Amino acid sequence: MDQYGRIKINLDRLIKARGISKNKLSHRAEMQRSQINHYCNNTVTRLDVDVLARLCSALNCGIDELLEYVPPGEAGGAAEANPERERDS
């Protein structure tokens, strides 16, 4: 299944970096806390573009900060290798 790589959701890292609680994020993004947890744990199998837009809006971030492509054979992603990675401008 790793033949094509995977998409990593960096929501947990963004929440910590922004200093916001999951409860506050769930209110701002109008999402259930359980859904936030699924995105934080990378257990979502189908990404919903509306949910991604809500998260980006609530966290004031770009989609490139929220999602990351991990090529085949790589264990983590750039965010795991360098959690202080900043967004390219």
C-alpha positions as CSV (number, residue, x, y, z in Angstrom):
1,M,0.0,0.0,0.0
2,D,3.0,2.2,0.4
3,Q,3.7,1.8,-3.3
4,Y,2.7,5.4,-4.1
5,G,3.5,7.0,-0.8
6,R,1.0,8.4,1.6
7,I,-0.5,11.7,2.8
8,K,0.3,12.7,6.4
9,I,-2.0,15.0,8.3
10,N,0.0,17.3,10.5
11,L,-3.0,18.5,12.6
12,D,-1.7,17.4,15.9
13,R,1.6,19.3,15.3
14,L,-0.3,22.4,14.2
15,I,-2.6,22.4,17.2
16,K,0.4,22.3,19.5
17,A,2.2,25.0,17.6
18,R,-0.8,27.3,17.7
19,G,-1.4,26.6,21.4
20,I,-5.1,25.8,20.9
21,S,-7.0,22.9,22.5
22,K,-8.9,20.3,20.5
23,N,-12.1,21.5,22.2
24,K,-11.5,25.1,21.0
25,L,-10.6,23.9,17.5
26,S,-13.8,21.8,17.4
27,H,-15.9,24.8,18.2
28,R,-14.0,27.1,15.7
29,A,-14.2,24.5,12.9
30,E,-17.7,23.3,13.8
31,M,-16.5,19.7,14.0
32,Q,-17.0,17.0,16.5
33,R,-14.0,16.3,18.9
34,S,-13.9,12.7,17.7
35,Q,-13.4,13.8,14.1
36,I,-10.6,16.1,15.2
37,N,-9.0,13.1,17.0
38,H,-9.2,11.0,13.8
39,Y,-7.4,13.7,11.9
40,C,-4.8,14.1,14.7
41,N,-4.1,10.4,14.7
42,N,-4.0,10.1,10.9
43,T,-6.7,7.5,11.0
44,V,-8.9,9.2,8.4
45,T,-9.2,7.1,5.2
46,R,-11.0,9.6,3.0
47,L,-10.2,13.3,3.2
48,D,-13.1,15.7,3.1
49,V,-12.2,19.0,1.3
50,D,-14.8,20.9,3.4
51,V,-13.2,19.7,6.6
52,L,-9.8,20.6,5.4
53,A,-11.0,24.1,4.5
54,R,-12.6,24.4,8.0
55,L,-9.3,23.3,9.7
56,C,-7.2,25.7,7.6
57,S,-9.5,28.6,8.4
58,A,-9.7,27.8,12.1
59,L,-5.9,27.4,12.4
60,N,-5.1,30.2,9.9
61,C,-2.8,28.0,8.0
62,G,-2.3,26.8,4.4
63,I,-3.1,23.3,3.1
64,D,0.6,22.7,2.7
65,E,1.0,23.0,6.4
66,L,-1.8,20.7,7.2
67,L,-1.1,18.0,4.6
68,E,2.2,16.4,3.6
69,Y,3.1,13.9,1.0
70,V,5.4,11.1,2.2
71,P,7.2,9.3,-0.6
72,P,7.3,5.5,-0.6
73,G,9.8,4.0,1.7
74,E,10.0,7.0,4.0
75,A,8.9,6.3,7.6
76,G,7.7,9.7,8.6
77,G,7.8,13.0,6.9
78,A,9.6,16.3,7.0
79,A,7.5,17.4,10.0
80,E,8.7,14.4,12.0
81,A,12.3,14.8,11.0
82,N,12.1,18.6,11.7
83,P,9.2,19.6,13.9
84,E,10.2,23.2,13.8
85,R,10.0,23.3,10.0
86,E,8.5,26.6,8.8
87,R,6.2,27.2,5.9
88,D,7.9,28.2,2.7
89,S,6.9,31.7,1.6
